[in-house]
Every structure is written in structure tokens, then in C-alpha cells.
Amino acid sequence: MQLSELSNQGFRNLSSDPVSFGAGVTLITGENAQGKTNLLEAVALVCGQRSFRGAAAASMARDGQSFSLGARLERRAGEERIAVSWSRQNGREFLRGDKPATFREISSLSPAVFLAPEHRELLAGAPALRRRFLDRLVLGWRPSAGDDLARYAMALRERNVLLARARRGQATAAGELEAWTEELCAAGSTVRRHRRDALAIWEREFVDLTRQAGPNYADIRVAYAAEGDAPEALRQACQRLLPLERRRGYSLAGPHRDDLVWTRGGKPLSQQASSGEASRTVALAKLAEWSVVAKASGELPLFGADDFDAGLSEAWVEELFDALPRAASVLLTSSSPPARWARRASAVWEMREGSVSARGMLRAVETG
């Protein structure tokens, strides 16, 4: 899949001028706060993903009220036009051509994988970031699993409402909490199976990459920390924790509490890895994700990396270029001088105040 064009109205500081993309590696350069990350974030949203910054929709709208994004894609089956819009009144809506589309349909049409500075916390950051990584992997591997993730999210939300009422001493309808607990257990069991299956497939790709990276990476292991996949295991956990849940007002058992455990030699990787090793491990994890999505979708997913060279040695950046997937569209942002990596890119752009500078749209061969 190749991203050929991106348009927007009202998204952050981006100019409303359409941006045309060529094939291969596009290096997007510029000083901080010029719109490089905003451009990559817009691509993620129009591809059916959430902000890799974890940003709320209202904060991405320039006026806080609405924005729209459109894209033209070149797929094996032909050209596709997709769009996403958000408003306070209607929430998020998707289009395929001029017809309404679902989140799942758009995600299937525009497979993409993103690497951002926020992902560098995958090893030592909050568990929520690792769960988002895992669920993004699940959706890329099997988009239909989005229905099960949504089913679990609804059950969790409704159950938490009832537990919050119980904490305040408010009455609820007889059997309502039990019904939502049963729904949470059934949906949660399915979500855990999806996660384990996707992780097993991802691990094969990850192990191949870490072996190539050297002995310090070859011993890295990743495990899914969850009590069990069967509904009965989750049901027992809910029963055991129910008194505490009533006092606290929210659910304490389920996939929303699970984690990924990264180890090397049986010890937590976060306690051993240097900053450079951590960054490289996360990059390998995202490259493995790209391979999983490519095989599952039958397309070559877009690959985007924000601030891709920050904090990395020149030698490692050169290795990263060599390891980049052979995708039709690779978008890399950097604050480094354009000439630094120009020879490794098909095109080099410069972002200024939300626009792609005409002077910055240089062929790499001209700047190398």
C-alpha cells in the first residue's frame, strides 16, 4: 500500500494544502514545533488508528470543535480514497469514497505501523502502554478482533458504572452487576486469546530480528502476564475481588489489568538495558509488528517513525535504515539537518509552520 496524498481541514497546525507523497522513504525534516509529528499523527488517524501520542480528539482539532482528514491510497487492487472526521457533535466518522465506513474497514484498507518516542517506554513505562501495543498488534493481525475489543470495553465501562454506584451506596437493578460481570468474563476471555495468538506470531518475527541484532538482544523474551484465558478463571477472579471492587468503585480483574513482561536471562529487561538498547529493542518490536501485519493483510503496510534518530548513534541509525521494511511508503521525521540522512531517502522534505516547504522538497540524490 502506498500513501499518495493527504488532505486536512482544521487538524492541529497543519496547512490545508494537500500533501502528495512518492514511493519509498520520505524524510521529513525541520525544527521542533513545525508540524512534523502532526503530519505523521494525521496519517495514523486517517489509517484508522488512534493518536500514537495518546492525544484526545478535541486537542487535535485546531479550534477544539472539529477536524477532517482525507487520503488517497494505491493498493494492489487499485486506488482507494478514505477519510476520517471528528466533531464534538458526531464523534469520529469514516468514509470510503463517499460512503460511510467502519473503523474496521478503514484499518483493513490502510494497514500501517508507527514508531514514536512514546513507544520507548514500552519496557519500563506504565502497563497501559504495553497493552495498547498488544491490542494494536491484535488489530493489525486480525482486524475483526476489533469487535471483541469493543465488546470488552463496553462491558468494562458498564460494570464500572455499577461498581461506582455501589461505592456511593446507590441501588442497582437486581442481577445487573452479575449480568455485566458475565459479559466481561466472556469478552475478556476472547480478548486474552486474541492477545496470546497475536503475540505468538509476533514473537517468531521478533526472535529472528533479535538474533540478527547480536547476543545482547537474542536472549530477550516477552511473556503475556494474565491469570488465564478461560471465562471461569476470570469469573473466579471477579468473585474474589468483588468486595474490594465495591469499595473502590471499579473493576480489578480482566485484560485491562494485564501486562507484557520483558526479560533477558530471566531478569527484567528494564533493569539491564541501556537507553540505546531499550530504543533499539523497541524499534525491533515495531519492525516485527510490521512483518506480522504485512503477512496478515496481504499488503505492504505503511511504516512511520517519528523523531526516528533521536538519541541514537550514527552507526545504529545506519543499521535502522538497513532494517527498514521494504514498504511502498516509509515516513521518517527528524530534527537533524536534512543533508545528514538524505542519501538514504527517496525524498527529503522540510516542514515549516505546518507546511511542506517548497525549498525542502528535494530529491535525495540532489542533496547527497
C-alpha positions as CSV (number, residue, x, y, z in Angstrom):
1,M,0.0,0.0,0.0
2,Q,1.3,3.5,-0.9
3,L,0.0,6.7,0.6
4,S,-0.2,9.1,-2.4
5,E,-1.9,12.1,-0.9
6,L,-3.1,13.5,2.4
7,S,-5.5,16.4,2.9
8,N,-6.8,18.0,6.1
9,Q,-9.1,20.7,7.4
10,G,-8.6,22.0,11.0
11,F,-6.0,19.5,12.2
12,R,-3.5,21.0,14.6
13,N,-1.2,23.4,12.9
14,L,-1.1,21.7,9.5
15,S,-1.7,23.8,6.4
16,S,-4.9,22.9,4.4
17,D,-2.8,22.4,1.3
18,P,-2.8,18.7,0.2
19,V,0.4,16.9,0.6
20,S,1.5,14.5,-2.2
21,F,3.7,11.5,-1.3
22,G,6.0,9.5,-3.6
23,A,7.1,5.9,-3.2
24,G,10.0,4.8,-0.9
25,V,11.5,6.6,2.1
26,T,10.3,10.2,2.7
27,L,12.4,12.0,5.2
28,I,10.5,14.9,6.8
29,T,12.9,17.4,8.5
30,G,12.5,20.7,10.3
31,E,13.0,22.3,13.6
32,N,10.8,21.5,16.6
33,A,7.1,22.6,16.7
34,Q,6.9,23.0,12.9
35,G,4.4,20.2,12.3
36,K,6.5,17.1,11.6
37,T,4.8,14.9,14.3
38,N,1.4,16.4,13.5
39,L,1.7,15.3,9.9
40,L,2.6,11.7,10.9
41,E,-0.1,11.7,13.5
42,A,-2.6,12.8,10.8
43,V,-1.5,9.8,8.7
44,A,-2.1,7.5,11.6
45,L,-5.6,8.8,12.2
46,V,-6.7,8.6,8.6
47,C,-5.4,5.0,8.6
48,G,-7.9,4.1,11.3
49,Q,-5.6,4.3,14.3
50,R,-5.6,6.4,17.5
51,S,-3.0,9.0,18.1
52,F,0.3,7.4,18.9
53,R,0.7,10.3,21.4
54,G,-2.4,9.2,23.2
55,A,-4.0,12.6,22.4
56,A,-7.7,13.3,22.8
57,A,-9.6,14.2,19.6
58,A,-10.5,17.7,20.9
59,S,-6.8,18.5,21.5
60,M,-6.1,17.7,17.8
61,A,-8.8,20.0,16.4
62,R,-7.3,23.4,15.9
63,D,-10.5,25.1,17.1
64,G,-11.3,22.3,19.6
65,Q,-14.5,21.5,17.8
66,S,-13.8,19.5,14.6
67,F,-11.3,18.3,12.0
68,S,-11.3,16.2,8.9
69,L,-8.5,14.2,7.1
70,G,-8.5,12.5,3.8
71,A,-6.1,10.2,2.0
72,R,-5.6,8.6,-1.4
73,L,-4.1,5.2,-1.3
74,E,-2.6,3.0,-4.0
75,R,-3.4,-0.6,-3.3
76,R,-2.8,-3.8,-5.2
77,A,-6.5,-3.9,-6.1
78,G,-6.5,-0.2,-7.2
79,E,-6.9,3.3,-5.8
80,E,-8.9,4.0,-2.7
81,R,-10.0,7.2,-1.1
82,I,-10.6,7.2,2.6
83,A,-11.4,9.9,5.2
84,V,-11.9,10.4,8.9
85,S,-13.6,13.3,10.6
86,W,-14.3,14.2,14.2
87,S,-16.6,16.7,15.8
88,R,-17.9,17.3,19.2
89,Q,-21.4,16.7,17.9
90,N,-20.9,13.4,16.0
91,G,-17.6,12.0,17.3
92,R,-15.4,10.0,14.9
93,E,-16.8,9.1,11.4
94,F,-15.1,7.3,8.5
95,L,-15.7,7.4,4.7
96,R,-14.6,5.1,1.9
97,G,-15.1,7.0,-1.2
98,D,-18.3,8.9,-0.5
99,K,-19.9,6.2,1.6
100,P,-19.8,5.7,5.4
101,A,-17.3,3.1,6.5
102,T,-16.4,1.4,9.8
103,F,-13.2,1.7,11.8
104,R,-12.5,-2.0,11.0
105,E,-13.0,-1.5,7.2
106,I,-10.6,1.5,7.2
107,S,-8.0,-0.3,9.2
108,S,-8.1,-3.2,6.8
109,L,-7.8,-0.9,3.8
110,S,-4.8,1.1,5.2
111,P,-2.5,-1.2,7.2
112,A,0.2,0.9,8.9
113,V,2.7,0.6,11.8
114,F,4.1,3.6,13.7
115,L,7.2,4.0,15.9
116,A,7.2,7.1,18.1
117,P,9.2,8.4,21.1
118,E,6.3,7.4,23.3
119,H,7.0,3.8,22.4
120,R,10.4,3.9,24.0
121,E,8.5,3.5,27.3
122,L,7.4,0.0,26.3
123,L,10.0,-1.6,28.5
124,A,9.8,0.4,31.7
125,G,6.7,2.6,31.4
126,A,3.2,2.1,32.6
127,P,1.4,-1.2,31.7
128,A,-1.2,0.7,29.8
129,L,1.3,1.5,27.1
130,R,2.2,-2.2,26.7
131,R,-1.5,-3.2,26.5
132,R,-2.0,-0.6,23.7
133,F,0.9,-2.1,21.8
134,L,-0.5,-5.5,22.2
135,D,-4.0,-4.5,21.1
136,R,-2.6,-2.6,18.2
137,L,-0.8,-5.8,17.2
138,V,-4.1,-7.8,17.5
139,L,-5.9,-5.3,15.3
140,G,-3.2,-5.4,12.6
141,W,-3.1,-9.1,12.7
142,R,-6.9,-9.7,12.8
143,P,-9.0,-6.5,12.3
144,S,-12.2,-8.5,13.1
145,A,-10.9,-8.7,16.6
146,G,-11.8,-5.1,17.0
147,D,-15.4,-6.2,17.6
148,D,-14.3,-8.3,20.6
149,L,-12.1,-5.5,22.0
150,A,-15.1,-3.1,21.7
151,R,-17.4,-5.6,23.4
152,Y,-15.0,-5.9,26.3
153,A,-14.6,-2.2,26.6
154,M,-18.3,-1.8,26.8
155,A,-18.7,-4.5,29.4
156,L,-15.9,-2.9,31.5
157,R,-17.4,0.5,31.2
158,E,-20.9,-0.6,32.2
159,R,-19.6,-2.7,35.1
160,N,-17.5,0.2,36.4
161,V,-20.6,2.4,36.4
162,L,-22.4,-0.1,38.6
163,L,-19.4,-0.5,40.9
164,A,-19.2,3.2,41.3
165,R,-22.8,3.3,42.3
166,A,-22.3,0.6,44.8
167,R,-19.4,2.6,46.3
168,R,-21.7,5.6,46.7
169,G,-24.4,3.4,48.3
170,Q,-26.8,3.7,45.4
171,A,-29.1,0.8,44.5
172,T,-28.9,-1.0,41.1
173,A,-31.4,-3.3,39.4
174,A,-31.3,-6.9,40.6
175,G,-28.9,-9.1,38.7
176,E,-27.5,-6.2,36.6
177,L,-24.0,-6.3,38.1
178,E,-24.0,-10.1,37.7
179,A,-25.1,-9.8,34.0
180,W,-22.3,-7.4,33.2
181,T,-19.8,-9.4,35.1
182,E,-20.7,-12.4,33.0
183,E,-20.3,-10.3,29.8
184,L,-17.0,-9.0,31.0
185,C,-15.8,-12.6,31.6
186,A,-16.9,-13.9,28.2
187,A,-15.5,-10.9,26.3
188,G,-12.3,-10.8,28.4
189,S,-11.6,-14.4,27.7
190,T,-11.8,-13.8,24.0
191,V,-9.6,-10.8,24.2
192,R,-6.9,-12.7,26.1
193,R,-7.0,-15.5,23.4
194,H,-6.5,-12.9,20.7
195,R,-3.6,-11.3,22.5
196,R,-1.8,-14.6,23.1
197,D,-2.3,-15.8,19.5
198,A,-1.1,-12.5,18.0
199,L,1.9,-12.4,20.4
200,A,2.9,-15.9,19.5
201,I,3.0,-14.9,15.8
202,W,4.8,-11.7,16.5
203,E,7.4,-13.4,18.7
204,R,8.6,-15.5,15.8
205,E,9.3,-12.3,13.8
206,F,10.9,-10.6,16.8
207,V,13.2,-13.5,17.6
208,D,14.5,-13.5,14.0
209,L,15.3,-9.8,14.3
210,T,16.9,-10.0,17.7
211,R,19.2,-12.9,16.6
212,Q,20.4,-10.7,13.8
213,A,21.0,-7.8,16.2
214,G,23.5,-9.7,18.3
215,P,23.8,-11.7,21.6
216,N,22.6,-8.8,23.8
217,Y,19.2,-9.0,22.0
218,A,19.0,-12.7,21.2
219,D,18.2,-13.6,24.8
220,I,15.3,-11.1,25.1
221,R,12.0,-12.8,25.9
222,V,8.4,-11.4,26.1
223,A,5.6,-13.0,28.1
224,Y,1.9,-12.1,28.4
225,A,1.1,-11.8,32.1
226,A,-2.5,-12.8,32.6
227,E,-4.3,-15.2,35.1
228,G,-5.9,-17.4,32.4
229,D,-7.8,-17.4,29.2
230,A,-10.9,-19.4,30.3
231,P,-14.0,-17.4,31.3
232,E,-14.1,-19.4,34.6
233,A,-10.7,-18.1,35.6
234,L,-11.8,-14.5,35.1
235,R,-15.1,-15.3,36.8
236,Q,-13.3,-16.6,39.9
237,A,-11.1,-13.5,40.0
238,C,-14.1,-11.2,39.8
239,Q,-15.8,-13.1,42.7
240,R,-12.7,-13.0,44.8
241,L,-12.1,-9.3,44.3
242,L,-15.8,-8.1,44.3
243,P,-15.8,-6.8,47.9
244,L,-12.7,-4.7,47.2
245,E,-14.2,-3.6,43.9
246,R,-17.3,-2.4,45.6
247,R,-15.2,-0.3,48.0
248,R,-13.0,1.2,45.2
249,G,-15.7,1.6,42.6
250,Y,-14.0,-0.1,39.6
251,S,-13.1,-3.5,38.2
252,L,-9.8,-5.0,39.3
253,A,-9.7,-8.1,37.2
254,G,-9.6,-8.6,33.4
255,P,-7.5,-7.8,30.3
256,H,-7.4,-4.1,31.2
257,R,-5.1,-5.1,34.1
258,D,-2.8,-7.5,32.2
259,D,0.8,-6.7,31.2
260,L,3.7,-7.7,29.0
261,V,6.9,-8.8,30.8
262,W,10.2,-8.2,29.0
263,T,13.2,-10.2,30.3
264,R,16.8,-11.1,29.5
265,G,18.4,-14.0,31.2
266,G,15.3,-14.3,33.4
267,K,15.6,-10.8,34.8
268,P,13.6,-7.7,34.0
269,L,15.0,-6.1,30.8
270,S,14.2,-2.6,32.1
271,Q,16.8,-3.1,34.9
272,Q,19.5,-4.1,32.4
273,A,19.1,-2.3,29.1
274,S,20.9,0.9,28.5
275,S,18.9,3.8,26.9
276,G,20.3,2.8,23.5
277,E,19.5,-0.9,23.9
278,A,16.0,0.0,25.0
279,S,15.4,2.2,21.9
280,R,16.8,-0.5,19.7
281,T,14.6,-3.2,21.3
282,V,11.5,-1.2,20.8
283,A,12.4,-0.5,17.2
284,L,12.9,-4.2,16.6
285,A,9.5,-4.8,18.2
286,K,7.8,-2.4,15.8
287,L,9.6,-3.9,12.8
288,A,8.4,-7.3,13.9
289,E,4.8,-5.9,14.2
290,W,5.2,-4.6,10.6
291,S,6.0,-8.1,9.4
292,V,3.0,-9.6,11.2
293,V,0.6,-7.0,9.7
294,A,2.2,-7.5,6.2
295,K,1.6,-11.2,6.2
296,A,-1.9,-10.9,7.6
297,S,-3.1,-8.2,5.3
298,G,-1.5,-9.2,2.0
299,E,-0.4,-5.6,1.6
300,L,2.9,-3.9,2.4
301,P,1.8,-1.7,5.4
302,L,2.9,1.9,5.6
303,F,5.7,2.4,8.1
304,G,6.1,5.7,10.0
305,A,8.7,6.7,12.6
306,D,8.6,10.0,14.5
307,D,11.9,11.6,15.5
308,F,13.5,8.3,14.4
309,D,17.1,9.2,15.1
310,A,16.8,11.0,18.4
311,G,19.3,9.7,21.0
312,L,20.7,7.1,18.7
313,S,24.3,6.7,17.5
314,E,25.0,7.2,13.8
315,A,26.0,3.6,13.5
316,W,22.7,2.4,14.9
317,V,20.7,4.8,12.6
318,E,22.6,3.3,9.6
319,E,21.6,-0.2,10.8
320,L,18.0,1.0,11.2
321,F,17.9,2.2,7.6
322,D,19.1,-1.2,6.5
323,A,16.4,-2.9,8.6
324,L,13.5,-0.7,7.4
325,P,10.8,-2.7,5.8
326,R,10.5,-2.7,2.1
327,A,7.2,-0.8,2.2
328,A,5.8,1.3,-0.6
329,S,5.5,4.2,1.9
330,V,8.1,4.9,4.7
331,L,7.7,8.2,6.5
332,L,10.5,9.3,8.9
333,T,10.6,12.6,10.8
334,S,13.8,14.1,12.1
335,S,15.1,17.3,13.6
336,S,18.6,16.6,12.2
337,P,19.9,18.7,9.3
338,P,18.3,17.5,6.0
339,A,21.6,16.5,4.5
340,R,22.5,14.1,7.3
341,W,20.4,11.2,6.1
342,A,19.4,12.5,2.6
343,R,21.4,9.8,0.8
344,R,19.3,7.1,2.5
345,A,15.9,8.6,1.4
346,S,14.0,8.8,-1.8
347,A,12.8,12.3,-1.0
348,V,13.7,14.9,1.7
349,W,11.1,17.5,2.8
350,E,11.2,20.4,5.2
351,M,8.3,21.3,7.4
352,R,7.8,25.0,8.3
353,E,4.9,26.3,10.3
354,G,2.7,23.4,9.3
355,S,3.5,23.4,5.6
356,V,5.9,21.3,3.5
357,S,8.4,23.9,2.3
358,A,8.9,24.0,-1.5
359,R,12.6,24.5,-0.9
360,G,12.6,21.4,1.3
361,M,11.0,19.1,-1.3
362,L,14.4,17.9,-2.7
363,R,15.3,14.6,-4.2
364,A,17.7,12.8,-2.0
365,V,20.1,12.3,-4.9
366,E,20.3,16.0,-5.3
367,T,21.2,16.6,-1.7
368,G,23.5,13.6,-1.3
